[in-house]
Each structure stands twice: as C-alpha cells, then as structure tokens.
Amino acid sequence: MNFVSTRIITADVARLVGFYEAATGVEASWANDDFAELRTASATLAIGGTRTVPLFAPGSAEPGANRSVIVEFLVDDVDSVYKKLTGLVRDFVNEPTTMPWGNRALLFRDPDGNLVNFFTPVTPEAIEKSGRRAAP
C-alpha cells in the first residue's frame, strides 16, 4: 500500500488552489473546475469542490469543518518561507518555533480554516530522520 494524497473539500476550488500555489510554489494540475492537484515529489494535495462529495457519498465531507488534521510540508528554510507568507496568510497560529522533536515549525490556517504546518528539521536527529543533509 502507498499513501498518495490528501484531499481537501472546499466551496471555492479556485481560491484554495490559488492559495496553495502561492504558498508552496507548486503549480496545480486541473482535471476540471471541481478538482485540481498540487503534486510534489513525495505526495499530492488534491483539492475538490463540494460538487464532488456526492460521488463518494452524499454529506460525507464538509468544507471548512476540519479541526483534527494538519496538512504538512517539508521546506528548506521555514523562517524565510514565513517572511514570504506574510501578506498571503491571514491566520498564523504560531511563528516559526523549534519543536521538542527537532523540527522548526510554522503553523497557519488556509482560507478554509484547515491547519497547515511548514517545517524544517533542525536538530541532527530530525535531519537524519527526514533523510536530508545538514545545511553547510
């Protein structure tokens, strides 16, 4: 089994896709007006409109109702990304903070209220776990 994507259901696909394109620098691939994907080397963020929900099961997903999932992106330098996101992000949950497990993390909410974490491993243990090399 392979984990391949996370899908966010939204009432405004174009707005949410535009936000994630600006925040990540990844260009979306559109299937139609109701579905787009932002593909990275390791996973895909899929964004679907509310009209896609009945295809799975009516009422099975609701936009803007998430309070239990964090969408996470590994970035090269979370502090510089934070500076770039100022003006784009309206709701920062915290500024870059080094977590006890060794990642420097930036938490914010996307336009639908979903929690997003951009993080950079900074301790030797976290760097090793991530498979990245330490910065020179």
NORMO-V927737 format. One record per residue. RES is the residue in one letter. SS is DSSP state (~ for helix, > for strand, _ for the rest). OMEGA is omega as a letter, one per 30 degrees, with the letter a starting at -180 (* if undefined). Layout:
res->RES ss->SS omega->OMEGA
res->RES ss->SS omega->OMEGA
This chain:
res->M ss->_ omega->l
res->N ss->_ omega->l
res->F ss->_ omega->a
res->V ss->_ omega->a
res->S ss->> omega->l
res->T ss->> omega->l
res->R ss->> omega->l
res->I ss->> omega->l
res->I ss->> omega->a
res->T ss->> omega->l
res->A ss->_ omega->a
res->D ss->_ omega->a
res->V ss->~ omega->a
res->A ss->~ omega->a
res->R ss->~ omega->a
res->L ss->~ omega->l
res->V ss->~ omega->l
res->G ss->~ omega->l
res->F ss->~ omega->a
res->Y ss->~ omega->l
res->E ss->~ omega->a
res->A ss->~ omega->a
res->A ss->~ omega->a
res->T ss->~ omega->a
res->G ss->_ omega->l
res->V ss->_ omega->l
res->E ss->_ omega->a
res->A ss->_ omega->l
res->S ss->> omega->a
res->W ss->> omega->l
res->A ss->> omega->l
res->N ss->> omega->a
res->D ss->_ omega->a
res->D ss->_ omega->a
res->F ss->> omega->l
res->A ss->> omega->l
res->E ss->> omega->l
res->L ss->> omega->a
res->R ss->> omega->l
res->T ss->_ omega->a
res->A ss->_ omega->a
res->S ss->_ omega->a
res->A ss->_ omega->a
res->T ss->> omega->l
res->L ss->> omega->l
res->A ss->> omega->l
res->I ss->> omega->a
res->G ss->> omega->l
res->G ss->> omega->a
res->T ss->~ omega->l
res->R ss->~ omega->l
res->T ss->~ omega->a
res->V ss->~ omega->a
res->P ss->~ omega->l
res->L ss->~ omega->l
res->F ss->~ omega->l
res->A ss->_ omega->a
res->P ss->_ omega->l
res->G ss->_ omega->a
res->S ss->_ omega->l
res->A ss->_ omega->a
res->E ss->_ omega->a
res->P ss->_ omega->l
res->G ss->_ omega->a
res->A ss->_ omega->a
res->N ss->_ omega->l
res->R ss->_ omega->a
res->S ss->_ omega->a
res->V ss->_ omega->l
res->I ss->> omega->l
res->V ss->> omega->a
res->E ss->> omega->l
res->F ss->> omega->l
res->L ss->> omega->a
res->V ss->_ omega->a
res->D ss->_ omega->a
res->D ss->_ omega->a
res->V ss->~ omega->a
res->D ss->~ omega->l
res->S ss->~ omega->l
res->V ss->~ omega->l
res->Y ss->~ omega->l
res->K ss->~ omega->a
res->K ss->~ omega->a
res->L ss->~ omega->l
res->T ss->> omega->a
res->G ss->_ omega->l
res->L ss->_ omega->a
res->V ss->> omega->l
res->R ss->_ omega->a
res->D ss->> omega->l
res->F ss->> omega->l
res->V ss->> omega->l
res->N ss->> omega->l
res->E ss->> omega->l
res->P ss->> omega->a
res->T ss->> omega->l
res->T ss->> omega->a
res->M ss->_ omega->a
res->P ss->_ omega->a
res->W ss->_ omega->l
res->G ss->_ omega->l
res->N ss->> omega->l
res->R ss->> omega->a
res->A ss->> omega->l
res->L ss->> omega->a
res->L ss->> omega->l
res->F ss->> omega->l
res->R ss->> omega->l
res->D ss->_ omega->a
res->P ss->_ omega->l
res->D ss->_ omega->l
res->G ss->_ omega->l
res->N ss->_ omega->a
res->L ss->> omega->a
res->V ss->> omega->l
res->N ss->> omega->l
res->F ss->> omega->a
res->F ss->> omega->l
res->T ss->> omega->l
res->P ss->> omega->a
res->V ss->_ omega->l
res->T ss->_ omega->l
res->P ss->~ omega->a
res->E ss->~ omega->a
res->A ss->~ omega->l
res->I ss->~ omega->l
res->E ss->~ omega->l
res->K ss->~ omega->a
res->S ss->~ omega->a
res->G ss->_ omega->a
res->R ss->_ omega->l
res->R ss->_ omega->l
res->A ss->_ omega->l
res->A ss->_ omega->a
res->P ss->_ omega->*
